[in-house]
Amino acid sequence: MKKFAPILFAIFLFPTFTWAQTKLESPSFYSPEFNWKIQIPPGFEEIEPAIWDLKKNATDSIAPAKQPQTILVFKSNDYHYFESNWQLYNKDEQGEFKVHCQSVANQLYQTFEEQIPDAKIDTASSVQTVGSLEFQKFVFKMTLPNGIALYSYMFSHLFDNKEFSANLFYVNEEQGALLMEAWLYSKFE
C-alpha cells in the first residue's frame, strides 16, 4: 500500500491542480502595434487570424491585397463573435475619417436592405469612448421576417495612417453583453 500512496496522491492532486490553474487563468490578448489589451470572455474561443481570413476571403469579393488585416477574432459560434482588424487609411484618397466611417455604415445598410428587403433594419451612429480613445460607433439591428434579431456593432479609430476596427456580431443578447463588456473594458495604453 505504501508504494501506491504517492501514485494515488498524484492521481487525485493532478486534476485538482490543473483545474485550479485553468480556472484562475483569464485568457487575454495583447496587440503591441496598437498597445491594446482585451480579456476574452468565458465561453469564447480565439480563432487564428489566418483561418478566419481564409473563411472570410472565400465569401468576400474584395481583392486580397485590399483586405483588412485581422488582429483578433474570438467566438462562441458563427452567430456570436468579435473581430478586430486594421487597414491603411489615406486621408487624401478617403477623405475625413468621420465621413468615411459614415459612408461604410451606409454601404452596409444598403447591402442588407437590398439582399433582405423584408427585414426591418434599425441603425444609429455615435461616438464611444473605449479606454481613453474615442471611436466612431455604428449600431445595426436587423430583425428578420421570422422575428430573429441580428445585432452588429462597428467601432473605428484612426491611429496615424491605420484604421483600427472592432466588430461585434450576435443574436443572443446575453452573448452580446459578454462581447460588449470585453470590448468596453479593453485598454489602449
C-alpha positions as CSV (number, residue, x, y, z in Angstrom):
1,M,0.0,0.0,0.0
2,K,2.9,2.3,0.7
3,K,4.0,2.0,-2.9
4,F,0.6,3.1,-4.2
5,A,0.1,6.1,-1.8
6,P,2.2,8.5,-3.9
7,I,0.5,7.4,-7.1
8,L,-3.0,7.8,-5.7
9,F,-2.0,11.2,-4.3
10,A,-0.7,12.3,-7.7
11,I,-3.9,11.0,-9.4
12,F,-6.1,13.0,-7.1
13,L,-3.9,16.0,-6.9
14,F,-3.3,16.4,-10.7
15,P,-6.9,17.0,-11.8
16,T,-7.4,19.5,-8.9
17,F,-4.1,21.3,-9.7
18,T,-4.8,21.6,-13.5
19,W,-8.4,22.6,-12.9
20,A,-7.3,25.3,-10.4
21,Q,-4.8,26.6,-12.9
22,T,-7.3,26.7,-15.7
23,K,-9.9,28.3,-13.5
24,L,-7.6,31.1,-12.3
25,E,-6.2,31.9,-15.8
26,S,-8.2,34.5,-17.7
27,P,-7.4,34.4,-21.4
28,S,-6.4,37.8,-22.8
29,F,-4.9,39.2,-25.9
30,Y,-2.4,42.0,-26.4
31,S,-1.5,43.9,-29.6
32,P,1.8,45.7,-29.3
33,E,1.1,47.5,-32.5
34,F,-1.9,49.3,-31.0
35,N,-0.9,48.9,-27.4
36,W,-4.3,47.2,-26.8
37,K,-5.3,44.6,-24.3
38,I,-8.6,42.7,-24.1
39,Q,-9.9,39.9,-22.0
40,I,-11.6,37.1,-23.9
41,P,-14.9,36.3,-22.2
42,P,-15.7,32.9,-20.8
43,G,-17.2,30.5,-23.3
44,F,-15.5,32.2,-26.3
45,E,-12.5,30.7,-28.1
46,E,-9.8,32.6,-30.0
47,I,-9.6,31.9,-33.7
48,E,-6.3,32.0,-35.6
49,P,-6.4,35.1,-37.9
50,A,-5.1,33.1,-40.9
51,I,-8.0,30.6,-40.5
52,W,-10.5,33.5,-40.1
53,D,-9.2,35.3,-43.2
54,L,-9.4,32.1,-45.3
55,K,-13.0,31.7,-44.3
56,K,-13.8,35.4,-45.0
57,N,-11.9,35.5,-48.3
58,A,-14.0,32.6,-49.6
59,T,-17.1,34.8,-49.3
60,D,-15.8,38.3,-50.0
61,S,-15.3,39.8,-53.4
62,I,-12.6,42.3,-52.2
63,A,-9.1,41.9,-53.7
64,P,-6.9,40.1,-51.1
65,A,-4.4,43.0,-51.2
66,K,-7.1,45.4,-50.1
67,Q,-8.4,43.1,-47.3
68,P,-8.2,44.4,-43.8
69,Q,-5.5,42.7,-41.7
70,T,-7.1,40.6,-38.9
71,I,-5.8,41.3,-35.4
72,L,-8.0,39.1,-33.2
73,V,-11.1,37.0,-33.5
74,F,-12.9,35.1,-30.8
75,K,-16.3,33.5,-31.0
76,S,-18.7,31.1,-29.3
77,N,-20.3,30.1,-32.6
78,D,-21.0,31.5,-36.0
79,Y,-23.6,33.9,-34.6
80,H,-21.6,35.3,-31.7
81,Y,-18.2,36.8,-32.5
82,F,-15.7,39.6,-32.0
83,E,-13.3,40.6,-34.8
84,S,-10.7,43.3,-34.8
85,N,-8.7,44.4,-37.8
86,W,-6.8,47.3,-39.4
87,Q,-6.1,48.7,-42.8
88,L,-4.1,51.6,-44.2
89,Y,-6.0,54.9,-44.3
90,N,-5.1,57.6,-46.8
91,K,-6.9,60.9,-45.9
92,D,-6.1,62.4,-49.3
93,E,-7.9,59.5,-51.1
94,Q,-10.6,58.6,-48.5
95,G,-11.4,62.0,-47.0
96,E,-12.2,62.9,-43.5
97,F,-12.3,59.9,-41.2
98,K,-15.8,60.5,-39.7
99,V,-17.3,60.9,-43.2
100,H,-15.6,57.8,-44.3
101,C,-17.0,55.8,-41.3
102,Q,-20.5,57.0,-42.1
103,S,-20.0,56.0,-45.8
104,V,-19.1,52.5,-44.7
105,A,-22.1,52.3,-42.4
106,N,-24.4,53.5,-45.3
107,Q,-22.9,50.8,-47.6
108,L,-23.6,48.1,-45.0
109,Y,-27.2,49.3,-44.6
110,Q,-27.8,49.4,-48.3
111,T,-26.3,46.0,-48.9
112,F,-28.6,44.3,-46.4
113,E,-31.6,46.4,-47.4
114,E,-31.2,45.1,-51.0
115,Q,-30.4,41.5,-50.0
116,I,-33.1,41.1,-47.4
117,P,-35.9,43.5,-48.3
118,D,-38.4,42.1,-45.9
119,A,-36.2,42.7,-42.9
120,K,-36.6,45.6,-40.5
121,I,-33.4,47.5,-40.1
122,D,-32.5,50.0,-37.4
123,T,-29.3,51.9,-37.2
124,A,-27.6,54.5,-35.1
125,S,-24.2,56.3,-35.2
126,S,-22.4,58.0,-32.3
127,V,-19.0,58.3,-30.6
128,Q,-18.0,55.8,-27.9
129,T,-15.0,56.1,-25.6
130,V,-13.1,52.8,-25.1
131,G,-10.2,53.0,-22.7
132,S,-9.0,56.6,-23.3
133,L,-9.8,56.7,-27.0
134,E,-12.9,57.9,-28.9
135,F,-14.3,55.5,-31.6
136,Q,-16.8,56.1,-34.3
137,K,-19.6,53.7,-33.4
138,F,-22.2,52.3,-35.8
139,V,-25.0,50.1,-34.4
140,F,-27.0,47.9,-36.8
141,K,-30.0,45.8,-35.8
142,M,-31.8,43.7,-38.4
143,T,-35.0,41.9,-37.5
144,L,-35.7,39.1,-39.9
145,P,-39.3,38.2,-41.0
146,N,-39.2,35.2,-38.7
147,G,-38.6,37.5,-35.7
148,I,-34.9,36.7,-35.1
149,A,-32.8,39.9,-34.5
150,L,-29.2,40.2,-35.6
151,Y,-27.0,42.8,-33.9
152,S,-23.8,44.3,-35.3
153,Y,-21.6,47.0,-33.7
154,M,-18.7,48.6,-35.5
155,F,-16.1,50.7,-33.7
156,S,-13.4,52.6,-35.7
157,H,-10.5,54.7,-34.6
158,L,-7.6,56.2,-36.7
159,F,-4.1,55.5,-35.4
160,D,-1.9,57.8,-37.6
161,N,-2.5,56.1,-41.0
162,K,-4.1,52.9,-39.8
163,E,-7.8,52.5,-39.4
164,F,-8.5,50.1,-36.4
165,S,-11.9,48.5,-36.3
166,A,-13.6,46.3,-33.8
167,N,-16.8,44.5,-34.9
168,L,-19.2,42.6,-32.6
169,F,-21.9,40.4,-34.0
170,Y,-24.5,38.4,-32.1
171,V,-28.0,37.1,-32.0
172,N,-28.4,36.2,-28.3
173,E,-28.4,39.3,-26.1
174,E,-26.6,37.5,-23.2
175,Q,-23.8,36.6,-25.5
176,G,-23.8,40.1,-26.9
177,A,-23.4,41.5,-23.4
178,L,-20.3,39.4,-22.8
179,L,-18.8,40.6,-26.1
180,M,-19.7,44.3,-25.3
181,E,-18.2,44.1,-21.8
182,A,-15.0,42.6,-23.1
183,W,-14.7,45.4,-25.7
184,L,-15.7,48.3,-23.5
185,Y,-13.3,47.2,-20.7
186,S,-10.4,46.7,-23.0
187,K,-7.4,49.1,-22.7
188,F,-5.4,51.2,-25.1
189,E,-2.3,52.5,-23.3
